[in-house]
Amino acid sequence: MSEEKAFNKELFFAALADRTRLRLLNLMQDGELCVCYFPEIIGTNQPKISRHLAYLRRAGLVSVRREWKWAHYRITEPKSGQAAKVFREILEWIKDDQEMQLDRMKLLNLCCAPVQKQPISIQGAPRPLKLENQTT
């Protein structure tokens, strides 16, 4: 069976049909990100974030790397060429959304804030390298 036929189109589009999942993808556009940042930025609890990330993983749109107690998520392009093209377009499209831009600013302010001003939930969390480099 070819990769195109094995690709689950319904799961792909369902994963992209939720605003919270789009916000999560938006935050990962600059690279891998520790899961601890998502609840602070999105403004919801960790179990809901975990369910959304699991949905994105089932759709093949994100992958996770674990390091000690931290889980780092990153975008994974779909194996289907047509889906990958649509996915890239959607990621580019959501960059213009006002809420998505605000989320990215929150991430920049949150990850690069002095430790004493960070919420306890992210103190000691690995900083996103690409964002950290933008501030230096």
N, C-alpha and C positions, 0 to 999 in steps of 0.2 A: 504494500500500500504506500503510495507516495505521501510526502510530507503535507502537500496541499490537501489531500483527501483526509488525512489523519487530524488535521487542524480543526478544532471545534469553534466554528464561527459564532455560534450562539453564545458560548461562554465568553468569547473575546468581546463581543459587543455588549453583553450584559455587564461585564467587568467595567467597561467604559461608560456605562449608562448611569453611574452613581457619582454625584458631586464630591462626596468625601474621597472616593477612590481617585478621582481626577486630581483632587488637592494633594493627595499623597504622592501621586506620580509627578505632579508639578514640583514638589519639594525635592524629589530625587533627580531632577533633570541635570544637576551639576555633578552628580556622582553619588556614591554610596553614602548612606546616612544612618546613624544610630536610631533605632526605633524609639528611644527615650525622648526624642525631640517632637515626635508627632503629636502626642496628647497635648503638650504645651501649646503648640501652634494651632492645631485644628480645634482645640477647645472641647475635647470629648475624652471619655475614659479609655484606659489601656485595653480592656476587653473588646470594646468596639473597634478600636484601631487594629487589634490583632485579627478580628474577623474580616475586616476589609483587606488587610494584607494577605490573609490566607486565600481570599477570593482572587486577588491579583496573582498569587502564586499558582493557583489551580489553572488560571487562564494563561499562564506562562509569560506574564508581563513583568514580574519581579522575581528576584532570587534573594536568598538570605545567606549570610556568612556569620557564623557565631565565633565570638572571641571572648573567652571567660564568661562574664555575665551579660555582655552586650551582644545584641543582634543587629547586624548591619544589613540594610536592604538597599538594593540597587535595581535599576530598570534593566530588563532583559527583552531584547527585541523578539517578536514572534518569529517562528521558523518559516512561516508562510511568507513568501515574498510580497504578495498583495497585502496581507495583513500588516507587515512591517512598514509598508509605504503609508497605509492609512494611519498606523500608530504614530509614525514620525510626524505626519501632518497634524494629528490631534495634539500631540505634545507642543508643537509650534503654535498652534491655534490658541491653546489655553494660556500661553504666556501673556497674551493681551488682556486677559480677564483681570478686572480690578482686584477681586478677592484673591486671585492667585498671586498677583504682584505683592499684595499686602502680606500674604503668607511667606513669601520669599524674603521680604524685609524683616518680618518677625524672626525668621530663622537666622538671618544675618546678625540681628541684634541679640538674639538669645545665645547663639553659640559663641559669639565673640565678646560677650559681656564679661566683666570681671567676675571671678568665681563667687564672691560674696553677694553679688546681685542676681545670680542664677537661682532658679528654683532648686530645691533639694533634689528633686527627681532627676536632674541632669548634671548635678555636680559630679565631676570626675568622669563624665562621659567623653568619649573620643570626639574631638572636634572635626567637622567636615573639612578636609584639606583644601579643597578648591575655594570654599568660602573664607577660610582662615587666611589664605594667601591673598584674597582680594582686599583685606583690611590692612595688610602690612605694606 
